[in-house]
Each structure stands twice: as C-alpha cells, then as structure tokens.
Amino acid sequence: MDRSLSLSLMYRDQYSSLTGNPKNFNLSGHTPFYIWNGAIGFQLSNQSIGEFNHSALSLSYNYVMNTDVGFLSFGGRAGGEFTHVNGQSLITPEGNYEGSVNHNDPLLDNMPFTGFGLTWQAGAYFYNNTMEAGLSLGEVPSSAYRLGQATFSRNQFCNAFFEYKYPLSRLSSISTGLFAKTDFIHVQTDVYMLYRSEGGLIGGIAVRGYDSGSLDAVALVIGSRINQHFVLSYSYDIGLSGLRKVNEGSHEVILSYNLNKLVGIGLPPKVIYNPRYL
C-alpha cells in the first residue's frame, strides 16, 4: 500500500519489573512486488516469557486489488520458530519442595532444551480514504512440535480490527477503532482514538478490556516524525487489573522507516536533457 520500502522496529516490555515478564522484539519490512500485483515482506521476532524464549523468521506475500470502493488485499505468511527453554531455572525437575512434597515432572529436563516448528498465518485487509478493516487467522490448522521430551502446541488465533477516520482539517484527522483478538477460548479487545497530523504528530488513548475478567490497561500513545524517513512513537500502559500492584506498567517503542520513493512500476522516467532546450 505504501508503494515504497517500509521497515518497522518494535520493542515491548510488558508488565515491567515483574519477574519473567513478557518482552517482545520485532523487525519487519515490506516492499511492492508488481510482477505479482502485490508486495513481499519479512518478519523477524523474538519473545521471552518466563523461562521460554521464542525466535521466529517468516516471509509474506499479499495480493492487492483496486475496487470501486477502495483497495482490497489478501495475503499469507509462513516461516519457522525456534524455542529455547532454560531447564536449569525450572523448579519442578528438582522435585522436593517444602513439606516433603515431590513435584518431579519426568517430562521436564533440568538442562537447557530446544525445539523447532513451522508457523503460518493468512489475512485480508480493506482500505479507503475514510476507513480500514482487517482480519487474520493464525495456526489454522493448529501446529505442534517436539520440545525436549515434551510437545509444544501453538494455539489457533484470530485478530480483527476496524478503524474510521474523521478529518478535522486538510492537515489533521482523528481515528477511532476497535481491535479484537481471540484464541477461540478467550476474547480481548482494544478500543482506541488516535490524532494524526500531516506534520507527523501522533497522539492517542486506548482501553484494553471490556469487563471485570478482561480489563487490563489504559494505554497512552505519543509519536512524531523525526525527518523525511523516520517516525518514532511510544506508548505506556497504565494497569487496571490486579497485576498493577506488582508491576510498573508496560512500555512499547516503535521506530518506523519509509524510503518515501516509488519502487518499481510507477517510477518517473529517467530525464534526458536536450541541449536544444537549455
């Protein structure tokens, strides 16, 4: 959709200061691929949570079509995931706790162990001047791979979002949206509002959760264009659940890069100067 090379670098420290808290790193990029009427991309990610560390690399392709009401795109992504577990930090292999109760688990090794498996996702996206909408499915059918002496299963998931843009002026707008995600057992939602200006200023607020069982945080977002190519944004989650008593909120930083030049078809022709007209 950008008709240009785009890169994005993201780091998220969730539930900061909580022992074993989730930490996510993500590097992604995409560029037009006009031969197949779409784009190709990649994603490199790493997530650590507790004693688990997941690293993944995937490649993607999406097909773009122009309709009377906007752009419609379909795409897919596939790759591999490498999981490492530090068995030496697990308590269960030692077995004996207080009260002489034996909790030994023969499937958990007390040495580091690893596993490798495949991942895949598919999605659809719609865009026009006033709205955006998307739907994605992952790990359908579900996948599993060996992890030491045990089996690690990846849950199926579905994400959906809708956003509507209200122009304030020729140079600024406010967008409201809903982002919902589910593993087909639980559902989580984010309702948000974002301000964007033509000069690159971004500001907004979001609420995650919709009832006593899912209410998690209020997120504050701010960002700005650094120069012609880079945009930097930061968000901070103020906890609303019981976890707020044992953590210092969540931090997320995103650095985006856009070449801001047409790539491939659509580039202006090379100029050849004729001295006759100089």
ABEGO torsion letter per residue (X at the ends): XAGBBBBBBBBBBBGBGBBGBBBBBBBBBBBBBAAAGBBBBBBBBBBBBEABBBBBBBBBBBBBBBBAAEBBBBBBBBBBBBBBBBAAABAAAAGBBBGGBBABBAABBABBBBBBBBBBBBBBBBBBAABBBBBBBBGOBBBBBBBEABBBBBBBBBBBBBBBBBBABAABBBBBBBBBBBAGABBBBBBBBBBBBAAGBBBBBBBBEABAAABABBBBBBBBBABAABBBBBBBBBBABAAAAABAEBBBBBBBBBAGBBBEBGBBBBBBBBAAAX
